[in-house]
Amino acid sequence: MSSRDMQYLYKETRLDLEPASASSVVQLRIAPQSTANRLSSALRSSISGKGVGEDESAWQGKHLATASSIFDRKHHGSPRSILWRVLENGTVLSLQAADICKKQKEADANLVLHIRFSSPIRPSCIGFADPEDHDALYVFVIDQGNQLHSLAFRPDVFRKRTAVEGLGDFCKSYSPPGFGFKHPHRLVAVSPNQLIVTMHDGGILRFDKNRSHDANGGNLWKETIYNVAGWGQSLRGLVPFQRNPTIKYDKINMELTAAVSTAVTNMGHEETSFLFTICLDHRMRVWDVQSGQILYTGDILDLGRDPQDVGKWKIEPTQQNLIRILDRGRGQCLVVTFSPIGAGEFKFWQVKANDQGSVHVADMFPHDKLVPPSPSGSSDIWTMADFAVAEHDHGPQLWIIWKANIIHRVQTLQIFPRNDTGPFADGWRSVFADNTVPTAQVSGPCDPADSTEKWLELIFFPGRFSKATIDTAFAMYQKGLGTPKDASAKGTKSIAEAICSVLGSTSTLERNSAGGMDYEQFRSTSETQWRRFYRLLVELEKQRGEALSLVLDVGTGMIWVVCSDCSAAIRQSSNLDRVCHNIQSPDKDDEDVASLVSAGLNFIGNFSDNMLQLSKAALQAELFEDSAKPDDERIQQFFDKAGFWRQITDQDCAEVVDALGPNFRIVTARLYEDLLDLFSTPGEPNGHELEHPFTHFGRKIALRAVQETAELHWQILFSQLLLLVHMELEIENEDEALHSRLDLGRVYRQLVAALRRLELIKWLVKTQISVPAPKADRIGSGSFSPSLSKRPSDEGHTITAFEGIVGHLLGPTDPEHLLLAITEVAVDVCAPESPTELVPYLQQCWLLKQDRPDLALELGPFSGQDPFSTYIQGRVFLSLRDYDAATIYFEKASLGLSISVKNLERHSSSLLDDTEWNLLNSGLPNYYSHIVNLFDRQKAHSFVARFARIALQFAHAPGHDGAAVRTELQSRLFSAATAIAHYDVAHSTLLSMSDEVLQHSYLRRLIEKMSETGQNAELVSLPFSGLQNKVDDILLEKCRGVRDVINDTPYHQILYAWRIAHNDYRGGAAILLDRLQKLRAIGEADKLGGDDSLDTQVTRQYLLLINALSCVTSKEAYILEDMPPEEDGEQGGGDKEDDGKLEELARALDEDQTAVSSRDEDKVLKEAMKKFSRAYVEQAEPRRIVTLPDLRKQYQQELDRIVAIQNNQFGFAADDDVVMNFA
């Protein structure tokens, strides 16, 4: 029976072994042994070069393992499973954790250790041990130099870089004297303190750890040699022409008693262990490890052989997977052996051991032969490479893996020892491995995406190709083109950009025979180049999938196929998987469902690429556009848009009828119910708290399982949707139509709803995003090189949106049965009625938190219509700086997010903090205040002003008590209006402020901003009701602070204009006089300002002064001027007293605005003099009165001085008529 006749009950899920990030790889270098017999270790962190292309041989040595497997620790966990690989021509041993799940509080073990040896290691001489008394991992390695290396690791080395730094002398080496005249072939670790090495001559070398080694400085190990025969027989084998028959392997003549495959067990006895060996002479030997005695010797097929017929029963030395042991309690075990002779045969042995050191070996099934069927029915091509045995209540389960070059197939057999029809009567089952190579669809005129975009999506799909594989294929492609690497346009571009650049350069757009652009030829040439590059990728990928071992995890029931550069987890098929993968030979209960599924897949299998694109485009509209049309109209509309009826032939229709019967008679409502039931798991949803979440390694498996499941579900549902529409519109007779026997609209809606969820899942599992690396993985956390910590590009790693958003919510319900648990998780995620909620707005929140609004926008079609989803849409457009679109969504969500909600669940992936949540569902003012804050962060001042004004309208509504909210909104509205030069809005906001301190502060800011931006006319025109005196005071203060009145902000002119606009002519003149004095102080009196020889800054200032005072009555045409210090010192005390009185009078006239008639002037002046006389007498700075005639006189003197200077009339004595005042 070949595998084609077997049922597929399991399937492989393949995952890459690439580290989570480049910084998570740690190199441990073991230096050569020194003359002092001490080993020094060097630690360093390794950052693999990015985008550095390698040739194929270099890539094979660096990334393809020559030996690999998984070691499962028995006594301790976290990490419990260790994946080991031999890389770089045997010089590197790679170790990484391979646990699928963990306990709730445990940290992930993401670090990968690369242990580099000075001499290549022997792949068959690697052993692992797990001590029972303390949590550690021991690794034992024998290299080609016959050095025995003992490495000890604490579990933290796989989690924290600091633990790696503290390893110290983690490796101890030993040169066994026994290797001087014997050659090691296999190594078995019995315990951390005891090793067994099988030798080329059939003997074994036992190593017992010398516990006094550290104290006395002696040898690390104590050696004991045991031979199959006595010493005499062993020594005769060394004499030429006296040797027994041998087999030459790796330049060594191996005795037929040499062991090629070994296994060790203690069968519950603490005082000893038993070593089972399969030898080159086709015999099994059982050794007592403690005494070195052989307790049993027998043929592995329990055959009576002719002693002279040696050549027929020789086993090749390369065989190493010929025996497996299952412990079955104290004193007994099950041993399974495989004979590779001929077609190959398995034997099951029941072994019992007593306390006296004897064993009894018996054939469990002496009358039954178990010859595994090869995948193609011929054992000439396929070779049984490895096997594993799992224990179940009803009997053992055998797993085997076949290899043909780099292709492998996995089969399994459940054995029933008490079955009446025979222990092997249940039949073999096969594991489905999807080895089809996906290709990009040809871009047609109806396809919005070009071929480049499709190929990039195909190549960079998560988990399909490793980065190193893509780099190597790209380097090989460039070499084929003859493009030098330094001219490859790689530079600082990403690998995707570099590929597009190089492949794009191979195609040119030319003209056709008609003179137009030949786009079809350009598309064809580009497609050819992409396919050529893709073939290189596929060929490299095949090498990565070469199986090296088959591993059973007894604790979890997990089956692994460990390959050269990947691992394949074998999981149980779902109900739908069983139907699809066994569609040619379904179970009797699934025959109708299988016919329906087969008919749908075959129906769309005849579509062209263009027709599929049209159908998918019509589906997109159906998925994301809400329609109020009846079901029959929706179906007809979808049928018209898809247009697949144009390419359906009579043969296609006949095939559907052949599969489903005339008039599709087997299609019923019950059949569709059975079909949709296949898309969900029969188990109950996981409602309790997640106790065993996936590790990073487990999330990668779950991701791949979800990717496979989602793709399969989508293909079937899509085909069923098209088939349903076709069947409904194919029958014209109403009595026989499909809608006459089932609720067609309900089925149609169910299919569309399921496809909508799958579209979201497919987007999540293919969209990649870079996130910060875990803290323990970062270079800065325990970095070995200071320079490495300065490379921020290495601090992150790429994950899918599914891992980031949903990954932490997933985990197996039963960690001891992972074969089924992983499948249940994948089906639960993809099921239409899934317990795992995929809320689009939460996914958008997470993406916004990761600063990827572009990806969050792609989830817009999946978003709901509830207020919070609408609000999140606004946040997306806000982050994209599309403020108009954000405004629309924010206003649409305003009413729903302003109403109070009881027991509101606050879930936003940490996008909103508690302060922001408190502003939602607490009234429109608070909601709009929150929106104002959002726009303010983006510096979108015009939108801040807009929403602040809206919020203030509701904040002033009756019954709303929110003074703090109003103050905050007024503050933001004022700031925004000032920033966008809407000074009228800022002015009105300023007047509405009730906080005087805040109002005065913002008044000063407004005056400064308008003055500095030259908005003087608008400043003067603003009324500032009730604030005019404060405006005058602020401007006066600014004027006093000005030193350079020419180049600084013209506060003097502004204050002059302000006072003149408010009819304060004397005040305007006073500030002009201050500016006049400062002009003289900076030497502007002699600088001409125009064609007029008498036009200077000072003269113009005099004219303004005179004009200002000419606008008042003669009695009021004066101003007060601060006296310069030197003039003040020359005056007497009496003059000061008189001047003080005059200043009181002038101040009274200036400030008192109640004097409106001449007859009241005397009374007002008298009262003012009494009121201010004492205060002005005490003033420190003296002042003097300057009248209009004084100013005219000074103006004339200034003109005379200018004329005298121009006429070169200078006086040099105090009594000269013309004196030049240089002061």
Buried (B, 14 or more C-beta within 10 A) or exposed (E): EBBEEBBBBBBBBBBBBBBBBBBBBBBBBBBEBEEEEEBEBEBBBBBBEEBEBBEBEEBBBBBBBBBBBBBBBEEBBBBBBBBBBBBBEBBBBBBBBBBBBBEEEBBBBBBBBBBBBBBBBBBBBBBBBBBEEEBBBBBBBBBEBBBBBBBBBBBBBBBBBEBBBBBEEBBBBBBBEBBEEBBBBBBBBBBBBBBBBBBBBBBBBBBBBBEEBEEEEEBBBBBBBBBBBEEEBBEEBEEEEEEBEBBEBEEBBBBBBBBBBBBBBBBEBEEBBBBBBBBBBBBBBBBBBBEBEBBBBBBBBBEEBEEEEBEEBBBEBEBBBBBBBBBBEEBBBBBBBBBBBEBBBBBBBBBBBEEEBEBEBEBBBEEBEBEBBBBBEEBEBBBBBBBBBBBEEEBBBBBBBBBBEEBBBBBBBBBBEEBEEBBBEBEBBBBBBBEEEEEBBBBBEEBEEEBBBBBBEBBBBBBBBBBBBBBBBBBBBBBEBEBEEEEBBBEEBEBEBBBBBBBEEBBEEEEEEEEEEBEEBBBEBBBEBBEBBBEBBBEBBBBBBBBBBBBBBBBBBBBBBBBBBBBBBBBBBBBBBBBBBBBEEBEEEBEBBBBBBBBBBBBBEBBEBBBBBBBBBBBEEBBEEEEEEEBEEBBBBBBEBBEBEEEBEEEBBEBBBEBBEEBBEBBBEEBBEBBBEBBBBEEEBBEEEBEBBBBBBBBBBBBBBBBBBBBBBBBBBBBBBBBBBBBBBBBEEEEEBBBEBBEBBEBBEBBBBBBBBBBBBBBBBBBBBBBEBBEBBBBBBBBBEEEBBEEEEBBBBBBBBBBBBBBEEBBBBEBEBBBBBBBBBBBBBBBBEBEBEBBBBBBBBBBBBBEBBEBBBBBBBBBEEEBBBBBBBBBBBBBBEBBEBBBBBBBBBBEBBBEEEEEEEEEBBEBBEEEBBEBBBBBBBBBBBBBBBBBBEBEBBEBBBBBBBBBBEBBEEEEBEBEEBBBBBBBBBBBBBBBBBBBEBBBBBBBBBEBEEBBBEBBBBBBBBBBEBEBBEBBBEBEBEEBEEBBBEBBBEBBEEBEEBEEEBBBBBBBBBBBBEBEBBBBBBBBBBBBBBBBBEEEBBEEBEEEEEBBBBBBBBBBBBBBBBBBBEEEBBBBBBEBEEEEBEEBEEEEBEEBBBBBBBBBBBBEBEEBEEEEEBEEBBEEBBEEBBEEBEEEEEBBBBBEBEBBBEBBEEBBEBBEBBEEEBEEEEEEEEBBEEEE
